[in-house]
Amino acid sequence: MSESFVLGFLQSDEICDKMENITNVMEYEAIAKEKLPKMVYDYYASGAEDQWTLQENRNAFSKILFRPRILVDVSKIDTTTAILGFKISMPIMVAPTAMQKMAHPEGELATARAASAAGTIMTLSSLGTSSVEEVDSTGPGIRFFQLYVFKDRNVVLQLVRRAEKAGFKAIALTVDTPRLGRREADIKNGFALPSNLTLKNLDGLDLGTIDRTNDSGLASYVADQVDRSLNWKDVKWLQTITKLPILLKGVLTGEDASIAVQAGAAGIIVSNHGARQLDYVPATISALEEVVKAAQGRVPVFLDGGIRRGTDVFKALALGASGVFIGRPVVFSLAADGEAGVRKVLQMLHDEFELTMALSGCRSIKEITRAHVTTPWDTPRVTPRL
């Protein structure tokens, strides 16, 4: 392990002081930037090309405003919900983010423990630096497995079987990455997986490693290993090798949402891959309602991307999402303070969401409706006369 990589994990008194004073999720990013090697921070933080979508994933939330209802008895608020039949404490779940041991030595294991303690779902990346078996060994918890389809279908079969055996409850199939987006920060940094780490789910499968190249090592790896021919027939094939529900992650249009339902998807995750694939696609919150309308209530729709506040969670649910996934807030808090950081992020988002519910006059998830928000694309509302 390089000296700079080790130093990235050391905490100064100044950083400790900052962590004690954290009041919102976004403050963890600055601490992560201080602690992590530049190559690692840039990998987590950056988006594709001009990074317009990266900014828009956040900015679009600010264009959605609340229509709170008053004089509702909100002395008791229930944030619990059920996802694919599994009851969780809140509609806020952990998205799959790759290679978390670059952020903290305990990586995905710390994240799994934090999600379980919060009573919510963690999704493990197939490019994780901890295996499905290792995550399972952290103790009980509801977990999903994110899947890339490799050119060698036997690898896919092995990964799915191992996820099933380790007690994972669903497969989140990533459908927006036939090729890796152009992430210029990774190219400049010559991104490679630090030599002390491996992709644990792929150990022993002879799939090579993410090494330093003239380009991004990850882009080269994906080009070599991930199947560009992935199509709707493969979604059907996946259903023949597993009984686990399959969520499609990376849907942005109503057309694809309709096909996904017809193809037997158990759910849809509206995602632009953290703005790391095709730049100038809409923010996920802007694409959400179109997808929800196309799904017509036949399958749950989730939102992934841009969530930084409890208010964001409420807005997503008001526009029809059954729940949201968070990615960068997890890896930044993991980098800053390990498992305790991730626990705090999940607690802060829960508390902010609960407060937003109370101030909007909603006592349960089912009381959050489209009428609680207004968006730039709404038609003018006519106020009823009394």
N, C-alpha and C positions, 0 to 999 in steps of 0.2 A: 504494500500500500504506500502511495507517495506521501511525503511529509505534508504537502499542501492539503491532501485529502483528509489526513488525520487532524490537522489544525482546523479544518472546517467544522469538526465536531466539538471543538473546545468552546467553553462558554466564558466570556468575560463577565466581570461584575456589572459592567454597564448593560450587557444583554440581559442578565438576570433581573436587574432593576426594571428594564423595559417590560419583561414578561410579567412581573408582579403588577404592572399598571395597565395591562391589556384590558380594553373595554369592548372591543369588537373584533370580529374574525379577520378583517383586512390588515390589522396591525401585525399579524404574524408574518406577513410577506416580507416586510422590511427586516425583521429579525432573521428570517431564513436567508435573505440576500447577504446579510453580514456573515452568517455562519458557514454557508455552503461555498465550495469551490465554484468559480464562475461558470464552468462548463455544466455543472449539475444544476445550479440555479437557473441558468438560461434554458436548459432542457425542460424544466418544469414550467417556467414562466412564459416562454415565447409562443408565438403563433406562426401561421404560415404567411409568407411573402410580406405584403404591406401591413399585415396585422390589423386590417380594418375590422374584420369580424371579431377579433379578440377584444377590441374596444367596444364594439357594438353589443357584444354579449352582455356587457354591463350597462352601457348607455340606454339600451332599449327598455330596461326596467324602469328608468326614471321618467319615461313617457307614459307609464301606466299609473293612474291616480286612483285613490280610494273614494268610495261612496259609503261612508260608515253609517250604520243605523244606531240610533240613540235610544236611551231608556229601555235597554234590554238587561235583564238580570244576568250578569256575567260573574256572579260570585263563585261559580264552578265552571271550569273550562276543561274539556276533554280533548287532548291532542292525539289520542290513539287512533289507529286505523288498521286495516287489514290489507296486505299486499299478497296476491295470489293465495289467499287463504291463511296467511301467516300474520298474526297480530303483532304489531310493533308500536313503540311508544309515541312515534311521531312520523309524519310522512316525509322524513328527511333521511336519506340513505347514503351510503358511501359508494362512490363511483369507482370503477377500476382505474388505477393509475399504475403504470409500470415501474419496476425497478426501485421500490421504495427504500431499499437499504442504502441507496445513494444519499437519501435524506437523513437516515438515522440507522445505527447498527441493528436495531430490532425490526426495522422496516414493517412489512405487512403483518408481522406477528403482533406488534404494538397496536397497529390499526385494528386488527381483528379483536383484540381484547377491549379496546376503547368502544368499538361499535357494539359489542356484546354487552358491555356495562351500561351503555346508553339505551339498550333494548331495541336496537335497530339493525338493519341489514348491511353487511359488507359485501362488496363485489371484488373478487380477486382477479387480477389480470393474468392472462396466460403467459405474459412476459414479466411475471413477478420474480423477485429475488428470494421469495419463500414459496415452497410448494404447497399444493392442496393438502397434503398429509401434515405438513408442519403447521399450517393454519388450523386444521382440524384439531391438532394436539393442544392448542391454546385453551380449549374448553368449549362448552356449548355456545351456540350462536346460530343465527339464520344467515346463511351465506349463499351468494350466487357466484358463478364462475364465468368470467368473460372469455370468449373464445375467438381466436383468429383461425381461419381455415388454411392450413398449410397445404403445399402441393402434394405432400405425402399423406394420403387420407388415413393411413394406418396410425400416423401421429395423432390425428384428430380423434380417431377411435380410442386410442390409449388415453388421451387427455380427458375425454368425456367419461370413460369408464372409471378413471381415478377420481374425478370430481364426484361421481355418483357414490363411489365407495367411501369417500371422505365425508359424505353427508351433505354435500351442497344441494341446494333446493331448486335451482334454475340455471339455465344457460343464457348468458347475454351474448348473442352473436353480433360481432362488429361487422357492419355491412358497408362502411364508407371508406374502406382502406384497401382497394385493389393495388394501389401504389401509395407510398408515403407522400404527404404534402411537402412542399418545399419550405423547410424551416431554416431560414438563413442563419440564425444564431448557431444552430447545430453544425451547419456547414463551416462557418467561420471558426468555431471551436474545435472542429474535427471530432465531434462527439463519439465517444466510445465508452462502453461499460467498464468501470474501474476493474483492474486485473484481479482484485481480491473477491469479486462478486461473480455469480453465475445466474443464468435464468433457470431457477430450480425446477420448474415444471418440465423443462426440456433437457435436463441433464440425462446423459446416456442415450440420447436419441439421434446423435450424429447430425445435428443441425447447424453446426458451426457456432461462432461467437460474434458478439458485436464489437469488432475491433476498430482501431483508428484507421481511417482511410483518407484519401484526398477530399472526400465529400463527408457526409454524415454516415458514421458507421451503422446507425440504425436504419437509415434509408437503404443502404447496401444490403443489410441483413433481410429487411422486408422484401426487397426486390428478389433476393435469392430464394426465400423460403415461403412467402405468403402467396396464395394462389390468386392470380389476377383474373382467372376465368370464373370466379365465384358468381353464381347466379341463382335465380329463384328455384331451379331444380335442386340445388344443393340444400336449400332450406327444407325441402321435402325429404331429401336423403338424410339429413340430420335427424328428422323425426323418426326415421326407421331404425336409428341406432340408439335412441334414448327415449325414455318416457318422461324425462324432465321437461317442464315447460320451457319454451324457447322465446326469449325476448329479442326483438331486432333492434340493435343500437346503431343509430345513425340515419334515421328517417327524418326528412325535412319537408316532404310534400304530401298533399292529400292523395295524389295518384298512387304513390308508393305505399301509403298507409292502407288504402283499399286493397291493394294486391297482397300486402302482408297479412291482412285478416283472412283473405281467401286462401292464402298459402298455409294457414294453420298456426300463425304466430300466436303465442299466448299473451303477448303484450308488445308495446312499441315504446322505445326510448327516443324521444326527439333530442338529437344531439348533432353538433357539428364538430365533434372530436376536440372540444376545447379550442375551437378555431385554429386547429393545427393541420387541417387537410386542405379544403378548397376555400381560399379567401374570397370575400364578397358574397358568401351565402348569408342569409338573414341570421340575426340573433335567434337562439333557440326559443326565447319567449315570444318572438314575433312570428315564428313558424308554428307555434304550439296549437293555436286555435284551428288552423286549417287541418292539421292532422287529427285533432279531436273530433271535428265535424265529420271527417271521412271515416273514422273508426266507428262512429254511430253507437258508441256504448257497447260494442261487441267485445272489445278487449280493453284493458286499462292502458292509458297513455301516460308516460312519465317524461319529465323534463330534466335534461342534464346540460349544464353550462351557464355560468354567470351568477350563480347563487352566492350571495355574500351576506345577506340579511334575512331575518325572519319575515320582513315585509316582502322580500322576493318570493319566498315560499308561498305566502298567502296569495300573491298575484298569480303564481303558476296554478294553484288549485282553483282560484276563481275563474281562470280561463280553461279549466277542464282537466288539468293534470291530476292523476291519482296520487302522485308523490314526486319528489325530486331527488336527484343524486348530486353530491358535491365531490369535487376532485381536488383542485388546487388548494382550497382551504385545509384539506386533510394533509397533503404533503408538506405545506408550509408550516403548519402547526406541529407536525411530526418532526420536521427539521429543527424547529425551535425548542421543543420540549418533550419529544418522544410521546409515549402513550398519554401522559398527562395533558399534553398540548391538544391532542386529538379529542380527548374527553372534554376539554374545556370548549373547543370549537363546537362540538355537538351540543353541549349544554347551553352555550350562548345562543345558538340558532334556535334551539327548542324554546328558550325563555323569550327571545324576541318574537318568535312565531306565536307563542301563547299570548303575549301582550298585544300583538296585532289583532288576533282573534277577539280579544276582550274589547279593544278600542273600536273594532268594527261591528260589534254586537253579535258575534258568533260564538256559541258555546260548544260546538262540536264540528268535526270536519264536514259533516253533511249539511251544515247550515251555511257553509261558504258557497256563495253562488256568483254567477256572472254579474248580477246586479250590484255586487260589492265593489266593482272596479269600472273605470272608464278608460278607453284606449283611443289613440289617434284615429283608428279606423272605424270607430263607432259612428252610427248615424245619430243625428241630434235627438236627444231624449225629450219627450213631451211630458211635462209634469202634470199629473192628474189633478183636476179641480176637486175640492172637497165640498 
